[in-house]
Amino acid sequence: MKADFNEIYRLYARRLYLFIYGKCRNNELAEDVMQTTFLKAIMHIDNFREESNIYTWLCRIAINTLASEMNLSEHNNTSLEETIEKGILNFAKQNEEDPLSMLIKKDEVSVLYRSINNLNRDKKQVILMRLQGLRFKEIGQRLNKSEGWAKMNYKRAINSLRKDLIK
């Protein structure tokens, strides 16, 4: 499925945010989960089976992402490749019943790895820290920047990855 993610984001971001916020009652967490949900959707849009509504699929990803975010305890330092592979494999594990998880293959990790590797230093750092489960506030603190800076670089990184992966 070739999708216009700008259109998908425009149509569903607010509704998805409200859905997530309704589950966690935390603005920052809801924003983080929403952004991560769209990242995961971008990574796997070609595997989306159009048997259900895309919003339903996004909600399923969001629920699993929220559960994962709420269960995170330690953030270890791993290599770029390990971080990406762990993120994708965790997604597959959390979504065992979802047909999408059955389609995740090792070569998808390398495609994502190459795309992330092509990002500039700031965007790459923010994406990698998000894949490790850090929130924007923590990312800003670790990089001696603001939370807003982290969010802005994350959004720009997502847009860059979107363009690269949809080609």
VEXKOLFI-671288 format. One line per 8 residues: for each residue x, y, z of N, C-alpha, C, O. Coordinates in steps of 0.05 Angstrom, whole numbers. Layout:
# VEXKOLFI-671288
X:Y:Z:X:Y:Z:X:Y:Z:X:Y:Z; ...
//
This chain:
# VEXKOLFI-671288
17:-24:0:0:0:0:18:25:0:34:28:18; 15:41:-19:29:67:-19:10:87:-7:-13:90:-15; 19:101:13:2:119:27:14:146:29:38:149:30; -3:166:30:6:193:35:4:198:65:-17:203:76; 28:195:78:28:197:107:20:225:118:10:227:140; 25:245:102:16:272:111:-14:272:113:-25:283:132; -27:260:94:-57:259:95:-66:241:118:-85:248:132; -54:218:121:-61:200:143:-57:214:170:-74:213:188
-35:228:173:-29:242:198:-50:264:202:-61:267:224; -55:279:181:-75:301:183:-102:290:191:-116:303:207; -110:268:180:-137:257:185:-139:244:213:-160:246:226; -118:232:223:-121:215:246:-105:224:271:-110:214:293; -86:243:269:-69:250:291:-84:259:316:-81:249:338; -102:278:312:-117:289:335:-135:267:348:-136:264:372; -149:253:331:-167:232:340:-151:210:355:-160:200:376; -127:203:344:-111:182:357:-100:193:383:-99:178:403
-91:218:384:-81:230:408:-103:228:430:-97:220:453; -127:236:423:-149:236:443:-155:207:453:-161:203:476; -153:188:434:-157:160:441:-136:151:462:-142:139:482; -111:158:456:-88:150:474:-91:165:500:-87:153:522; -97:191:499:-100:206:524:-121:194:541:-119:194:566; -143:185:529:-165:173:544:-156:148:559:-167:141:580; -135:135:549:-125:111:562:-105:117:584:-105:103:605; -89:138:581:-67:143:600:-70:168:617:-58:170:638
-87:187:608:-91:213:622:-65:228:628:-62:239:649; -47:227:608:-21:240:611:-14:253:584:-10:238:564; -14:280:583:-9:294:557:17:286:544:18:279:520; 39:286:559:65:280:549:67:251:539:77:246:517; 57:233:554:58:205:547:40:200:522:48:186:504; 17:213:521:-1:210:498:13:220:472:11:208:451; 26:243:474:41:254:451:63:235:442:66:230:418; 79:225:462:101:207:455:90:182:442:101:173:422
69:170:453:58:145:442:47:150:414:50:134:396; 34:173:410:23:179:384:45:181:363:43:170:341; 67:195:369:89:198:350:102:171:345:108:165:322; 105:155:365:117:128:361:99:111:345:108:95:328; 73:113:349:53:98:334:56:104:304:56:86:287; 58:130:297:61:138:269:87:128:258:89:121:235; 109:128:274:134:117:265:131:88:258:141:78:237; 119:73:276:115:44:271:97:39:246:102:21:231
77:56:243:59:53:220:75:59:194:71:45:174; 92:79:194:108:85:171:126:61:164:129:53:141; 138:49:185:156:27:180:142:3:168:154:-13:154; 116:0:173:102:-24:165:78:-20:147:61:-38:144; 76:3:135:52:9:119:48:-10:95:26:-16:88; 70:-19:84:68:-38:61:56:-64:69:46:-79:52; 56:-70:95:45:-95:105:16:-92:115:3:-112:123; 6:-68:115:-21:-63:124:-41:-77:105:-41:-72:81
-57:-94:117:-77:-107:101:-102:-90:103:-112:-84:125; -112:-83:80:-135:-64:80:-161:-78:87:-183:-69:77; -160:-99:103:-184:-113:112:-198:-97:134:-221:-101:140; -183:-79:147:-194:-63:168:-188:-33:162:-173:-27:144; -200:-16:178:-197:13:175:-169:20:185:-159:8:205; -155:39:172:-128:46:180:-128:58:208:-109:54:223; -150:72:216:-151:83:243:-152:60:264:-139:62:285; -166:39:258:-167:16:276:-139:4:279:-131:-4:301
-125:2:257:-97:-9:257:-79:10:274:-63:0:290; -82:36:270:-66:55:286:-72:53:316:-54:54:333; -98:49:323:-105:45:351:-93:20:363:-84:21:386; -92:-1:348:-80:-26:357:-50:-22:363:-40:-30:384; -37:-8:344:-8:-2:348:-5:16:373:13:11:389; -22:36:376:-21:54:398:-25:40:425:-10:45:444; -44:22:426:-49:8:451:-24:-9:459:-16:-8:482; -13:-22:440:11:-38:446:35:-21:453:51:-28:470
38:2:439:59:20:445:56:32:473:75:34:488; 32:40:480:26:50:507:33:30:528:45:36:548; 25:5:524:31:-16:543:61:-19:547:71:-22:569; 75:-18:525:104:-20:525:117:4:540:135:0:557; 108:28:534:118:52:547:114:51:577:131:60:592; 91:41:585:85:41:614:100:19:628:103:20:653; 111:0:614:126:-22:626:156:-18:624:171:-34:635; 165:3:611:194:8:609:206:14:636:195:29:652
229:2:641:242:9:667:271:19:662:277:40:672; 287:4:648:315:13:644:319:18:614:308:4:597; 337:37:608:344:43:581:374:37:579:391:52:590; 381:16:565:409:9:563:421:20:537:407:27:518; 447:22:537:461:32:513:468:9:495:482:-9:503; 457:9:471:462:-12:452:470:1:426:467:25:422; 479:-15:408:487:-5:382:463:3:366:440:-5:372; 467:19:345:445:28:328:430:4:317:405:3:318
444:-15:306:431:-38:294:415:-54:314:393:-63:309; 426:-58:338:412:-73:360:387:-58:368:367:-70:373; 389:-31:370:366:-15:378:343:-18:359:320:-22:366; 350:-16:333:329:-18:312:317:-46:312:293:-49:311; 334:-66:313:325:-94:312:307:-99:337:286:-112:334; 316:-90:360:301:-94:385:273:-81:383:253:-92:390; 273:-56:372:247:-42:369:228:-56:351:204:-58:357; 238:-65:328:221:-80:309:212:-106:321:188:-114:318
230:-121:333:223:-147:344:204:-144:368:186:-161:371; 207:-123:384:188:-118:405:161:-112:394:140:-121:405; 160:-97:373:134:-91:360:121:-118:352:97:-122:356; 136:-135:339:126:-161:330:116:-177:354:94:-190:353; 131:-177:375:124:-193:399:98:-182:412:81:-197:420; 96:-155:413:73:-143:426:47:-146:409:25:-144:419; 51:-151:384:28:-153:365:26:-181:353:20:-183:329; 31:-201:369:31:-229:359:6:-236:343:8:-251:323
-17:-226:351:-42:-233:338:-46:-217:312:-63:-224:296; -31:-196:309:-33:-179:285:-18:-191:262:5:-198:265; -31:-194:239:-17:-205:215:8:-190:208:27:-201:196; 9:-165:215:33:-149:210:58:-161:223:79:-161:210; 55:-170:247:78:-181:262:89:-206:248:113:-211:250; 72:-220:234:81:-245:221:97:-238:196:112:-255:185; 95:-214:186:108:-206:161:135:-192:165:149:-186:146; 142:-187:190:167:-174:196:190:-192:189:191:-215:199
208:-182:172:230:-198:164:256:-184:170:256:-159:173; 278:-199:171:304:-187:178:312:-165:158:324:-146:166; 304:-168:132:313:-147:113:300:-121:118:310:-100:109; 277:-120:132:264:-95:138:281:-79:158:281:-55:158; 295:-93:176:312:-81:195:335:-66:180:341:-43:187; 346:-78:160:368:-65:145:358:-41:130:372:-21:127; 334:-42:119:323:-19:104:319:4:124:327:27:117; 308:-1:146:304:20:166:331:30:176:335:54:180
349:12:181:376:20:190:389:39:171:401:59:179; 388:33:145:400:51:125:386:78:125:399:99:123; 360:78:127:345:103:127:352:120:151:357:144:149; 354:108:175:361:123:199:390:132:197:396:155:205; 407:116:186:435:123:183:439:147:165:459:161:167; 421:152:147:422:174:128:413:201:141:417:222:129; 401:200:164:392:224:178:416:240:188:438:229:193; 412:266:193:434:281:205:436:273:234:419:259:245
458:282:247:465:273:274:443:278:294:436:259:309; 431:302:295:410:308:314:386:290:311:375:279:330; 377:288:286:353:271:280:358:242:288:341:229:299; 382:233:281:389:205:286:389:199:316:378:179:325; 401:218:332:401:214:361:373:213:373:367:196:390; 356:231:364:329:232:375:313:207:368:300:195:385; 315:198:343:302:173:334:311:150:350:295:133:360; 337:147:354:348:124:368:340:124:397:334:104:409
339:148:409:331:149:437:301:143:440:293:131:460; 285:151:420:256:144:421:253:114:418:236:101:431; 269:101:400:267:72:397:275:58:422:266:36:427; 292:71:438:300:59:464:279:64:485:281:54:508; 258:80:479:236:84:497:238:110:513:221:114:531; 257:127:507:259:152:522:237:171:514:229:172:491; 228:187:532:208:208:527:223:233:518:247:236:522; 208:251:505:221:276:495:235:292:516:257:303:511
224:293:540:236:308:561:263:296:568:283:311:573; 264:269:570:289:256:576:310:260:554:334:263:559; 301:259:529:319:263:506:331:290:508:355:293:505; 314:311:512:324:338:515:345:340:537:366:353:533; 339:328:560:358:330:582:385:316:575:406:327:582; 384:293:563:408:278:557:425:293:536:450:291:536; 412:308:519:427:322:498:431:352:504:440:367:488; 424:360:529:427:387:538:411:406:520:421:428:513
388:398:513:370:414:496:342:414:510:339:402:531; 324:428:497:297:429:509:280:406:499:286:393:480; 258:402:513:238:382:505:227:389:477:222:372:460; 222:415:473:211:424:447:231:419:425:222:411:403; 256:422:430:277:416:410:276:387:402:277:380:379; 273:370:423:272:341:417:247:334:401:249:318:382; 224:345:407:200:340:392:202:350:363:194:336:345; 214:374:360:217:385:333:236:367:316:230:361:293
258:358:327:276:341:312:264:314:307:270:302:286; 248:304:325:235:279:321:215:281:298:215:263:280; 200:302:298:180:306:276:195:308:249:186:297:229; 217:323:248:232:326:224:244:300:215:245:294:191; 253:284:234:265:258:228:243:239:217:248:225:197; 220:240:228:197:224:218:191:231:190:187:214:173; 190:257:184:184:266:157:206:257:138:200:248:115; 231:258:146:253:248:129:251:218:124:255:209:102
246:203:145:243:174:143:219:167:125:221:149:108; 198:182:129:174:177:113:180:180:83:173:162:67; 194:201:76:201:206:48:220:184:38:216:174:15; 239:176:54:258:156:46:245:128:43:252:113:24; 228:121:62:217:94:63:194:90:43:188:68:35; 181:112:35:158:109:17:166:110:-12:151:103:-30; 191:117:-17:201:118:-45:195:93:-61:202:90:-84
//
